Amino acid sequence: MARILGLMILLAAVVYGIWPYYSVLRLSMALEKTDPVALAPLVDLPAIQSHYKARIGSHVSGFVPNGDSESDKVIGWLANNLKQLGDAALDQAITLDWVRANLDGAARRASGQGGSTLLTATDFAFFESWDRFVIRVGKLGDAPTFVILKLEDGEWRVTDITS
């Protein structure tokens, strides 16, 4: 009986360890579809918006990047208009289409070629805690994009994207 219980615990640990990697595969497959609604169950849009609000609110002037990636353009636009438009600007800028463009752009930059998927461009993916999983798209020295997944309501969802 103890042996069966031990095997069941081991099996549960292995399944739990594989679970977020399966979510990364689902995310990569959803990005290949043209419909942004395919991303909806895998993305916590209010959490992403909240993380950007916190970063921009605390570092508006020093946070504006000089790059020309999609996320850099959005952040620059938000920083310039945040005082006038407030949170509505953020809600209009960070959408499922923005998430798709940001992740696709990160995959293309990481691989240096078109047609790359998020899965093939991922250089590192591992647990940061029991309910937080970090994906690094691109090599560490090449200005990678970090995608944070969090376990919410029994699903791994993207809750933050940083470049």
URWOTA-V695168 format. One record per run of one state. SS is the DSSP state (2 for helix, 1 for strand, 0 for the rest). FROM is the first residue (numbers start at 1). TO is the last residue. If there is no record, write none. Layout:
# URWOTA-V695168
ss = <SS/SS>
from = <FROM/FROM>
to = <TO/TO>
This chain:
# URWOTA-V695168
ss = <0/2/0/2/1/0/2/0/2/0/2/0/2/0/2/0/2/1/0/1/0/1/0/1/0>
from = <1/2/33/36/43/44/45/59/60/64/70/86/87/94/96/112/118/122/130/132/138/145/153/155/163>
to = <1/32/35/42/43/44/58/59/63/69/85/86/93/95/111/117/121/129/131/137/144/152/154/162/163>
